[in-house]
């Protein structure tokens, strides 16, 4: 039985990624009663700890509310230790699933393992949490693939082909989310660039290639 005095938990994958670092403070602001637990691969744990320190120093409302859980979305049960699984599932109310491979040149087997199987593992994990309310899934505008004409937010499988394995595996992952038994909200961002005010970024791809060429010229 859930202890009513325990804070609801939000599981977050994709930390300390570019979007995650900017999204976490906003989630904590919108859910002042909740605590965030970030699923982090062991090899990124030191970077994640430094990222938490940075966020807590910058955002007072984040202090003491971000936890780190060692795990891996490509492993069934998310690779989380058994005692942590029990703790998480007892209070888990939401999950934000951002972890994915974003490389447009990704090999198909890698894309499937991380984007598709990883998403299926997240779905399986949250389905077993008794008080779970909603999965917030970050997809991509490019699930539209090579579809022609208008592709609406209510569209998904319109028989489109795909230009690369990134588009294909993100499409397949979104199909898994839609088919699942959990309540979901899906977000489809386009090209993610820098801060709209300062231009700050850690992702020097997309239009930044062109900007670098222009700078050199």
N, C-alpha and C positions, 0 to 999 in steps of 0.2 A: 504494500500500500504506500502511495506517495505521502510523504510528510508534508502537510500543508504549510509548514514554516520554511520549507526549502524553496530556493529561488528556481524558477523555470530555467531550463538550460537550452541554449541555441548551439547546435553543432555547426561548425564552419569549416569547409575545405577550401584550399587554395590560398592559405596564409603561409608566409608573408609576401604574397604576390602583389603586383602593381595595383590591381583593382581592390584586393582585399585590404591593403593598408589604408585605403581611402574610404572603404565601405564600412569597416568595423566601427569607427567612432559614431557613424550615423545610425547603425543598428542599435548600438548601446543607448543612443539618445532617444530613439523611438520606443525602446523597451527598457525603461528605467528599472524594472523589477527583475530583469533577466541577467543571466551570466552567460558569457560566451566560452565555448570550449573549441579550440582550433585543432583540427587533426593535422599533424605535421610528421613528415618522414624523419626518421632519426638523423639522417645526414644534414637536414636543414634545421635541426633543433636549436643550435647556437644562434643562427641568423634569426630564428623566430623569437628567441628570448630577447635579443637586441631590439627587434622590432616592437615587442611589447613595451619595453622600457621607453622607446621613442614615443609610442602612442600615449603612454601614461604621463609622460612629461609634457606632452602637447595638449592633451585632453583630460582635464581633471575628472570628468565623469566616467572615464575608463579605468581609473585606478582601482586595482584589486578585483576587476571584473572579467579579465581575460585569462583563461587557463590554456595550457598546451597539453595535448594528448598525443603520444607517439603512436603512429599507425600508418596505413597505406591503403588507399582506395582500391588498389588492384588485388588486394587479398580479401578473401571471404571473411566477413566479420570485421572488416576494415583493419585487421591486424592489431586490434586493441586488446590489451591484457584483460583476462576474464573478469577480474574484480572491478576494473574501470568500465567494462561493458555494462555490468549490473548497475553501477552508479549512474551512468549516463542514461540508460533506458528508463530508469525510475523517474527522472525529472525532465526528460527530453520533450520539448514542446515544438521546436522548429529546427530546420536545418537549411543552411545556405550552401549549395553545392556549386563551387566555382572551379575546383581542381580539374584540369584538363590539359591536353597537349595542344598548343596553339600554332604549331609549326605547319605552314601550308605545304611543306614538302615531306611531311611525316609519312613513314612507311605504314602500310595498311595494318599489319599485325600490331604495331605499336599503338596506332590510333585506336584500334578495337580494344586492346587490353586496357588502355587508360580511359578513353572517352566512353566506350560502350560498357565493357565489363565493370569498370570503376563505378559508373552510374548505377548499374544493376546492383552492385554491392552496397552502395549507399541506400538505395530503395529498400533492399532486403533488411538492412540494419534498422532503418526508421520504422518500417512496418511492424516491428516487434516492440516498439515503445508504446505503452498503453495510453499515455496522455499526449501523443503526438498530434499536432494541429495542422502543420503545413510545411511542405518542401518548397523552398525558393530556389529555382534552378536557373542558372545562367547559361543560356544556349548561345546562339549566334544568328545574325540576320542571314548568314550564308547557308542555312538549312534549305534555303530556296534553290541552291545549286544552280543548274543551268535553265531553270524554269523561265519561260518567256511571258511577258505581260505583267499584270498586277498580281503580286503575291501578298495576300492579306495575313494579318496576325492569326486569323482563324484557319489559315491554310497550313498544311504540313506535307502530306504525301499527295502530290498532284502528278505523280509519274515522272518527276524530274530526274535528269542525270546529274552528275557531279563533276566538277573540274579537278578535284583532288581528293585524297583520302581524309583530309581534315574535314571538309564539308560533309562527306559521306558519313563519317563516324559520328560527327556532332548531330547529324540528322537521325541516325540510328539511335543515339542516346536519347534524343528528345522523344522519339517514338516510344521508348521504354518508359519514360516518365509519364507520358499521356496514357499508356496502357495500365499503369500501376494502380493500386488501390488507395494510394495516399492522396490527400488534397494537395494540389500543386499550383504554383504560379510560375510561369516561364517568362524569362527576359531574353530578348534578342538584340543585343548591342551590335552596332556595325563596327567600323574600325575605331579602336580605342587609342586615343592620343594623349597629349599632356593636359595639365591643369588649364581650364578655360581662362583663367585670369593671369597666372604666372608663366604658363607654358612648361612648367616643370614636368619631366617625364623620366621613366626608367626604361621605356620601350622605344628604342630607336629603330623602328621598322615602319612599314607603310609610307606615309608622306615624308618621314624624316630622312629616307634615302635621298629623295629629291632635294630636300633642304640642305643636306650635307654637300651634294654636288654643287648646288648654287653657291654655298659658302666658299667652297674651294675655287670656284670660277671667279 
